[in-house]
Amino acid sequence: MIKVDNIAVLLIDMQEGFTEYIPTDYFNKLIRAQRSVINYLGNNDIPLVVLEYKPIYYGETDSALLDAINCVQKTIFISKKSKSGFKQTNLRRILSCFNRKNLYLMGVYADQCVKATAQDAINDGYNIATSGDVISEVNGRLSTTWFEENGLFTKTYKGMIQRLEKSL
């Protein structure tokens, strides 16, 4: 069972070089949902790991999220060179230092980078969770089947927060 006191949130590839291709209305909904989750983290002492795909031309994490991120005390930024946040990074060590085995995933390119990170997490013994309103494909379309079959999935972040709070 995934519990609030054992969860970390991974924000994956929400860089301007990726997000600029998301249709505006869908982007606005995605950012609102992610900002709400990030605000929840700051109020509940939950760690946030921001994964950024480098090379640099993808830019930094979208400015629409940075002010909320800056309010989360336990925030770590990690640069990655492949789809998965676990490949050639210190993500495992950081999660171990935080003593977290449950991961809530947010980000863009859900069928690629978010999924690759989720697959490696599962292979390493982590539990994964996500919601349909905090992950996206660039075109705004999203297939959630894989996430539903391999982790805890809710349609909205509000539903996830309610489930997590019931586990306390």
Secondary structure as GFF3:
##gff-version 3
##sequence-region A 1 168
A	DSSP	three_ten_helix	4	6	.	.	.	ID=ss1
A	DSSP	beta_strand	7	12	.	.	.	ID=ss2
A	DSSP	alpha_helix	16	19	.	.	.	ID=ss3
A	DSSP	alpha_helix	24	44	.	.	.	ID=ss4
A	DSSP	beta_strand	48	53	.	.	.	ID=ss5
A	DSSP	three_ten_helix	56	58	.	.	.	ID=ss6
A	DSSP	alpha_helix	63	69	.	.	.	ID=ss7
A	DSSP	beta_strand	75	80	.	.	.	ID=ss8
A	DSSP	alpha_helix	91	98	.	.	.	ID=ss9
A	DSSP	beta_strand	102	108	.	.	.	ID=ss10
A	DSSP	pi_helix	110	114	.	.	.	ID=ss11
A	DSSP	alpha_helix	115	123	.	.	.	ID=ss12
A	DSSP	beta_strand	127	131	.	.	.	ID=ss13
A	DSSP	beta_strand	135	136	.	.	.	ID=ss14
A	DSSP	alpha_helix	145	150	.	.	.	ID=ss15
A	DSSP	beta_strand	152	154	.	.	.	ID=ss16
A	DSSP	alpha_helix	157	166	.	.	.	ID=ss17
###
